[in-house]
């Protein structure tokens, strides 16, 4: 079933590219590693900074808890959020995912992206 992006109908010049990230990506909350992969995807969208998406298989969900937060992007779809706990502390909504992304960005399904101001992202 097709799930085209309604945003691209209004703004077909809005560029989104998704490519394999060539290095290793490690995400930490304090000293707790919450994700580590050599299979990240790099999403570049219009004038926004690039975002790294980590495959679910390389995310340590035992440190994450689904939150009630949802947002909608006209170019990617509805995002769900996850909070992190670790070292006796927590931080809300550190990761977002698209369970049913629009066709144009289908590659980010089953991947999570993290806010760099809430966790440490080492990409090399």
C-alpha positions in Angstrom: 0.0 0.0 0.0 1.4 3.4 -1.0 2.0 6.0 1.7 3.3 9.0 -0.3 4.4 12.1 1.6 1.8 14.9 1.6 4.5 17.5 2.2 6.2 16.7 -1.0 3.0 17.3 -2.9 3.0 20.9 -1.6 6.8 21.4 -1.7 8.3 19.0 -4.3 11.6 20.9 -4.0 12.1 19.9 -0.4 15.1 17.6 -0.7 15.6 14.6 1.5 18.4 12.1 0.9 19.2 9.0 2.9 22.6 7.3 2.6 24.6 4.7 4.6 26.8 6.4 7.2 30.4 5.1 6.6 31.6 5.0 10.2 30.6 3.8 13.6 27.9 5.6 15.6 27.7 5.2 19.4 25.0 6.9 21.5 25.5 7.4 25.3 23.4 8.7 28.1 26.1 9.5 30.7 28.3 6.5 30.7 25.5 4.1 29.5 25.7 3.0 25.9 22.1 3.1 24.5 23.1 2.4 20.8 26.1 1.3 18.8 26.2 0.5 15.1 28.2 0.4 11.9 24.9 0.4 10.0 23.5 3.9 10.6 21.7 5.9 7.9 22.4 9.6 7.4 19.3 11.6 6.5 19.9 15.0 5.0 16.8 17.2 4.8 16.7 20.7 3.2 18.8 23.1 5.3 18.6 21.1 8.6 21.7 19.5 10.0 22.1 15.8 9.0 20.5 13.2 11.3 21.8 9.7 12.0 19.3 6.9 12.2 20.4 3.8 14.1 18.8 0.4 13.2 16.6 -1.1 16.0 18.8 -4.1 16.1 21.7 -1.9 17.4 19.7 0.0 20.0 19.7 -1.2 23.6 16.0 -0.8 24.3 16.4 -2.0 27.9 17.6 1.6 28.6 14.6 3.2 26.8 10.9 3.6 27.6 8.2 4.5 25.1 6.7 7.9 25.9 3.3 9.3 25.0 4.8 12.0 22.8 3.9 12.0 19.1 4.6 14.6 16.4 3.9 14.8 12.7 6.4 15.8 10.0 4.8 16.6 6.7 7.7 14.9 4.9 8.3 11.8 7.0 5.1 11.0 8.9 4.2 10.5 12.5 7.0 10.2 15.0 6.9 8.3 18.3 9.3 9.1 21.1 11.4 7.2 23.7 12.8 8.4 27.0 16.1 7.1 28.5 17.0 5.9 31.9 20.4 5.1 33.2 22.7 5.7 36.1 19.7 6.4 38.3 18.7 9.4 36.0 16.5 9.8 33.1 15.8 12.2 30.2 12.4 12.4 28.3 12.1 12.0 24.6 15.7 11.4 23.6 14.9 9.2 20.6 12.3 9.3 17.9 11.1 6.7 15.4 8.8 6.5 12.4 6.8 3.3 12.6 5.1 4.0 9.2 7.3 6.6 7.4 6.1 8.0 4.0 7.3 6.1 0.9 10.0 8.6 0.1 11.8 7.9 3.4 10.8 4.3 3.9 14.5 3.4 4.7 14.2 4.9 8.2 11.5 2.4 9.3 12.9 0.3 12.2 15.5 3.0 12.9 15.8 5.5 15.8 17.3 9.0 15.8 18.6 10.8 18.9 18.7 14.4 20.0 22.4 15.4 20.3 21.5 17.9 23.1 20.1 15.1 25.3 22.6 12.3 24.7 26.2 12.1 23.4 26.5 10.9 19.8 30.0 9.8 18.8 30.2 9.4 15.0 33.4 8.5 13.4 
